[in-house]
Amino acid sequence: MITTATQDTTSKTITVVVSRGQSRNPEKRGLEQAVVELAGKVEGVDVIVIPHLYDLPKSSESFAKLKDIEGDLVVVSWIFSRAAHWVLDRNGICGKVGKTQWTDEDKADDDSGESVASEAPSIEAEPTEVVDRVTDLYPRSDRQVYCLDLKAQNDPKVFVSELRRIMGLKEPSSDTVHLPIVGGQVVQVEEKTGRRWYPVIDFDRCTNCMECIDFCLFGVYGVDHGENILVEQPDNCRKGCPACSRVCPENAIIFPQHKAPAIAGAEVDGDEGFKIDLSQLFGAPTGSDDPIATAARERDEQLLLAGRDAVGIDDQLKKRQSDLAAGPKDRLDNLIDSLEAFDI
């Protein structure tokens, strides 16, 4: 029997935000447009199309429109979901992290066309000490913000299927005839943007330790009236430099356009366990120094480019290295010790 599609009155209304990428690749533009068109046909859905959200200034028309939206959001963009959530948060579009049924695939191509590293085998980390995070002290509203990464899937129907699940809508059956349905308005915001580079803080991880503000010598970080860390002068950041993310004890600093997934906001630890590259356990060269030495070198390069003197590993970083070396061993250390005992 053929039936006609009707609206599920138990579903909720929602706004879908499609953030266009920096690339002009026609396949990527086509995927964005297909998501817009399919989402716009779902009842109870409004769609707003904006430029690449990471490049938008806080005073942009796009963010002004998003701030006016009170309900839940589904944000579809070309950066990792975690990165997208905290870019929105720093620009006043706040809420809880909406749980989705599929995750970013860190084998997907980034916007530069280069492949990012695939997920390495993992071992379970020991439980860590419970510490206060910024969002524990300053909780966000109960509004849900669901972020979906366009790099993770090539089929626009997958995104709309997840949208329907979030809304509580059943998937249409094969014997259903769909009448032309306009779910709501489709608004496209046109404004010029330039490519930007600045850190984004994940306040679900940040403990307000101030390591970043002490390390950065370019005036990027500051504190608000409540003495909480913030990215005060984002455009003071030196393009391509992710050094502060390497010294953050909680991996709370994201550079969404970086080629390394861990720095760009991929979920590479936490509930997934502590990921390691097993080839490195057996003596394969890493091709880089430890994170603190790398951070110091990256900072020095930017200081010299700015006509300033290099600093190197200063007293603060030396103390950090000493504290790390003196800290208790975790399960990775114990595994390495066990391998060394076999003399292989």
C-alpha positions as CSV (number, residue, x, y, z in Angstrom):
1,M,0.0,0.0,0.0
2,I,1.3,3.4,-0.9
3,T,1.0,6.1,1.8
4,T,1.6,9.8,1.8
5,A,4.3,11.3,4.0
6,T,3.0,13.2,7.0
7,Q,4.7,15.2,9.7
8,D,5.7,13.4,13.0
9,T,4.1,15.8,15.5
10,T,6.4,14.4,18.3
11,S,9.5,15.8,16.6
12,K,11.1,19.0,17.5
13,T,12.1,22.0,15.4
14,I,15.7,22.5,14.8
15,T,18.1,24.8,12.9
16,V,20.8,23.3,10.6
17,V,23.8,25.4,10.0
18,V,25.9,24.5,6.9
19,S,29.4,26.1,7.0
20,R,31.0,26.3,3.6
21,G,34.7,25.2,3.5
22,Q,37.7,27.2,2.3
23,S,38.3,25.0,-0.7
24,R,36.5,25.6,-4.1
25,N,36.6,21.9,-4.9
26,P,33.4,21.3,-6.9
27,E,32.8,17.9,-5.1
28,K,32.9,19.6,-1.7
29,R,30.7,22.4,-2.9
30,G,28.3,19.8,-4.3
31,L,28.2,17.9,-1.0
32,E,27.4,21.1,0.9
33,Q,24.6,22.0,-1.5
34,A,23.2,18.5,-1.4
35,V,23.0,18.6,2.4
36,V,21.3,22.0,2.3
37,E,18.7,20.8,-0.2
38,L,17.9,17.5,1.6
39,A,17.9,19.1,5.0
40,G,15.6,21.9,3.7
41,K,13.0,19.3,2.8
42,V,12.7,17.9,6.4
43,E,9.7,19.2,8.2
44,G,10.6,21.3,11.2
45,V,14.0,22.3,9.9
46,D,15.3,25.8,9.1
47,V,18.6,25.9,7.2
48,I,21.2,28.7,7.4
49,V,24.3,28.7,5.1
50,I,27.3,30.6,6.3
51,P,31.0,31.0,5.3
52,H,33.7,28.9,6.9
53,L,32.9,29.4,10.6
54,Y,36.6,29.4,11.7
55,D,37.4,32.4,9.4
56,L,34.4,34.5,10.6
57,P,35.1,37.4,13.0
58,K,33.1,37.7,16.2
59,S,31.3,40.7,14.8
60,S,30.2,38.9,11.6
61,E,26.6,38.9,10.3
62,S,26.7,35.1,10.4
63,F,27.4,34.9,14.1
64,A,24.8,37.6,14.8
65,K,22.1,35.5,13.1
66,L,23.2,32.4,15.0
67,K,23.1,34.2,18.3
68,D,19.4,35.0,17.7
69,I,18.6,31.2,17.5
70,E,17.4,29.9,20.8
71,G,16.8,26.2,20.0
72,D,19.0,23.3,19.3
73,L,21.5,23.5,16.4
74,V,23.0,20.9,14.0
75,V,26.2,22.4,12.6
76,V,27.7,20.8,9.5
77,S,31.3,22.0,8.7
78,W,34.6,21.0,7.3
79,I,36.5,21.0,10.7
80,F,36.4,18.3,13.4
81,S,33.2,18.3,15.4
82,R,35.0,19.2,18.7
83,A,36.7,22.1,17.0
84,A,33.4,23.4,15.5
85,H,31.7,23.3,18.9
86,W,34.4,25.4,20.6
87,V,34.7,27.9,17.7
88,L,31.0,28.5,18.1
89,D,31.3,28.7,21.9
90,R,34.0,31.4,21.8
91,N,31.8,33.5,19.5
92,G,28.8,33.3,21.9
93,I,26.9,30.4,20.4
94,C,27.0,28.2,23.5
95,G,25.3,25.0,24.6
96,K,26.0,21.4,25.6
97,V,27.8,19.0,23.2
98,G,25.1,17.1,21.4
99,K,25.7,13.3,21.2
100,T,25.8,11.9,17.7
101,Q,25.8,8.3,16.6
102,W,28.8,8.6,14.3
103,T,32.2,10.2,14.8
104,D,34.8,12.0,12.8
105,E,36.9,9.7,10.7
106,D,40.5,10.8,11.0
107,K,41.3,9.1,7.7
108,A,39.3,11.7,5.8
109,D,41.1,14.3,3.7
110,D,41.6,17.7,5.2
111,D,40.8,20.9,3.3
112,S,44.3,21.1,1.9
113,G,43.9,17.8,0.1
114,E,46.4,15.9,2.2
115,S,45.4,12.8,4.2
116,V,45.6,12.9,7.9
117,A,47.0,10.0,9.9
118,S,44.8,7.0,10.7
119,E,43.9,5.9,14.1
120,A,46.6,3.9,15.9
121,P,46.1,0.9,18.1
122,S,45.2,1.9,21.7
123,I,45.7,0.8,25.2
124,E,43.5,1.8,28.1
125,A,44.8,4.6,30.2
126,E,44.9,4.5,34.0
127,P,42.2,6.6,35.7
128,T,43.4,10.2,36.2
129,E,42.8,12.6,39.0
130,V,39.5,14.4,38.9
131,V,40.1,18.1,38.4
132,D,37.7,21.0,37.8
133,R,37.2,22.1,34.2
134,V,36.1,25.5,33.2
135,T,32.6,24.2,32.1
136,D,32.3,22.6,35.6
137,L,32.6,26.1,37.1
138,Y,30.6,27.9,34.4
139,P,28.1,25.4,32.9
140,R,26.7,26.1,29.4
141,S,22.9,26.2,28.8
142,D,21.0,23.0,28.2
143,R,20.6,23.8,24.5
144,Q,22.2,21.0,22.4
145,V,24.7,21.8,19.7
146,Y,25.3,18.8,17.4
147,C,28.4,19.1,15.2
148,L,28.9,16.9,12.1
149,D,32.2,16.8,10.1
150,L,31.7,16.9,6.3
151,K,35.1,15.2,5.9
152,A,33.7,12.1,7.6
153,Q,31.1,11.1,5.0
154,N,30.6,11.6,1.2
155,D,26.9,10.8,1.1
156,P,24.6,13.7,2.0
157,K,21.9,11.3,2.9
158,V,24.0,10.1,5.9
159,F,23.9,13.6,7.4
160,V,20.2,14.0,6.9
161,S,19.6,10.5,8.4
162,E,21.5,11.7,11.5
163,L,19.5,14.9,11.5
164,R,16.2,12.9,11.5
165,R,17.5,10.7,14.3
166,I,18.3,13.8,16.4
167,M,14.8,15.2,15.7
168,G,13.1,11.9,16.6
169,L,11.8,11.4,13.0
170,K,11.5,7.9,11.5
171,E,13.3,7.2,8.3
172,P,10.8,7.3,5.4
173,S,9.8,3.8,4.2
174,S,10.3,2.7,0.6
175,D,6.6,2.6,-0.1
176,T,6.0,6.2,0.9
177,V,5.3,8.9,-1.7
178,H,6.9,12.2,-0.7
179,L,5.0,15.3,-1.5
180,P,7.1,18.4,-2.1
181,I,7.9,19.6,1.4
182,V,9.7,22.7,2.5
183,G,10.8,22.2,6.1
184,G,11.4,25.8,6.8
185,Q,13.3,28.8,5.4
186,V,16.7,28.5,3.9
187,V,18.9,31.5,4.5
188,Q,22.2,32.1,2.9
189,V,24.6,34.6,4.4
190,E,27.1,36.1,2.0
191,E,30.0,37.9,3.5
192,K,33.7,38.1,2.7
193,T,36.2,36.3,4.9
194,G,39.9,35.8,4.9
195,R,41.8,32.7,6.0
196,R,42.6,32.9,9.7
197,W,44.8,31.1,12.2
198,Y,44.2,31.2,15.9
199,P,43.8,28.9,18.9
200,V,40.4,27.6,20.1
201,I,40.1,26.5,23.8
202,D,38.1,23.4,24.6
203,F,36.6,24.4,28.0
204,D,35.4,20.9,28.7
205,R,39.2,20.1,29.1
206,C,40.7,23.4,30.2
207,T,41.6,23.7,33.9
208,N,42.5,27.4,33.7
209,C,46.1,26.6,34.6
210,M,47.4,29.6,32.5
211,E,50.3,27.6,31.0
212,C,49.3,29.0,27.6
213,I,49.3,32.6,28.6
214,D,52.7,32.2,30.2
215,F,54.1,30.4,27.2
216,C,52.8,32.6,24.3
217,L,54.8,35.8,23.8
218,F,52.5,37.3,21.1
219,G,49.7,38.6,23.4
220,V,47.1,36.1,22.0
221,Y,45.8,35.0,25.4
222,G,44.2,37.1,28.2
223,V,41.8,36.7,31.1
224,D,38.2,37.8,31.5
225,H,36.6,39.5,34.5
226,G,36.3,36.2,36.3
227,E,40.1,35.5,35.8
228,N,39.3,32.8,33.2
229,I,41.6,32.2,30.3
230,L,40.4,33.4,26.9
231,V,41.8,34.0,23.4
232,E,41.8,37.8,23.7
233,Q,43.7,38.8,20.5
234,P,43.2,35.9,18.1
235,D,44.7,37.6,15.1
236,N,48.0,38.2,17.0
237,C,48.7,34.5,16.6
238,R,51.4,33.5,14.1
239,K,50.1,31.7,11.1
240,G,51.0,28.0,11.2
241,C,52.4,28.0,14.7
242,P,50.6,25.5,17.1
243,A,53.3,25.6,19.8
244,C,50.9,26.5,22.7
245,S,48.8,23.4,22.0
246,R,51.9,21.2,22.7
247,V,52.5,22.7,26.1
248,C,48.8,22.5,27.3
249,P,48.7,19.8,30.0
250,E,45.1,18.9,29.1
251,N,45.3,19.0,25.3
252,A,42.7,21.7,25.5
253,I,44.0,24.0,22.7
254,I,42.8,23.3,19.2
255,F,44.0,24.7,15.8
256,P,41.2,23.6,13.5
257,Q,43.2,24.0,10.3
258,H,46.3,22.1,11.5
259,K,47.2,18.9,9.6
260,A,47.7,16.8,12.7
261,P,44.3,15.4,13.9
262,A,45.2,15.7,17.6
263,I,45.9,19.4,17.2
264,A,43.0,20.0,14.8
265,G,40.4,18.7,17.3
266,A,40.0,15.1,16.6
267,E,39.0,12.9,19.5
268,V,42.2,11.0,20.0
269,D,42.1,10.3,23.7
270,G,39.7,10.5,26.6
271,D,37.0,7.8,26.3
272,E,38.9,6.2,23.5
273,G,41.9,5.4,25.6
274,F,45.5,6.6,25.2
275,K,46.5,6.0,21.6
276,I,50.0,5.0,20.7
277,D,51.8,4.1,17.5
278,L,53.1,0.6,18.2
279,S,55.9,1.0,15.6
280,Q,57.5,3.7,17.7
281,L,57.6,1.2,20.7
282,F,59.9,-0.9,18.6
283,G,62.4,1.8,17.8
284,A,60.9,3.4,14.7
285,P,62.1,7.1,14.5
286,T,59.5,9.7,15.3
287,G,61.1,12.4,13.2
288,S,60.6,15.0,15.9
289,D,61.6,16.1,19.4
290,D,59.5,15.8,22.5
291,P,56.5,18.1,22.5
292,I,58.1,20.8,24.8
293,A,61.2,21.0,22.7
294,T,59.1,21.2,19.6
295,A,57.0,23.9,21.0
296,A,60.1,25.9,22.0
297,R,61.5,25.6,18.5
298,E,58.2,26.7,16.9
299,R,58.0,29.7,19.2
300,D,61.6,30.7,18.4
301,E,60.9,30.5,14.7
302,Q,58.0,32.9,15.1
303,L,60.0,35.3,17.4
304,L,62.8,35.5,14.8
305,L,60.4,36.1,12.0
306,A,58.9,38.9,14.0
307,G,62.4,40.5,14.5
308,R,62.6,39.4,18.2
309,D,65.2,37.3,20.0
310,A,64.8,33.6,20.4
311,V,64.0,32.3,23.9
312,G,64.6,28.5,23.6
313,I,63.6,26.3,26.5
314,D,63.2,28.8,29.3
315,D,62.9,28.2,33.0
316,Q,59.1,27.6,32.7
317,L,59.6,24.9,30.1
318,K,62.5,23.3,32.0
319,K,60.3,23.0,35.0
320,R,57.5,21.5,32.9
321,Q,59.9,18.9,31.5
322,S,61.2,18.1,35.0
323,D,57.7,17.8,36.4
324,L,56.8,15.4,33.5
325,A,59.9,13.3,34.1
326,A,59.2,13.1,37.8
327,G,55.5,12.2,37.5
328,P,54.1,8.7,38.1
329,K,54.4,6.2,35.4
330,D,51.3,5.5,33.4
331,R,50.4,2.3,31.6
332,L,52.4,3.3,28.5
333,D,55.6,3.7,30.6
334,N,55.0,0.3,32.1
335,L,54.5,-1.3,28.7
336,I,57.7,0.2,27.4
337,D,59.5,-1.1,30.6
338,S,58.1,-4.6,30.0
339,L,59.3,-4.5,26.4
340,E,62.8,-3.4,27.4
341,A,63.0,-6.3,29.9
342,F,62.7,-8.7,26.9
343,D,65.8,-7.0,25.4
344,I,64.3,-6.9,21.9
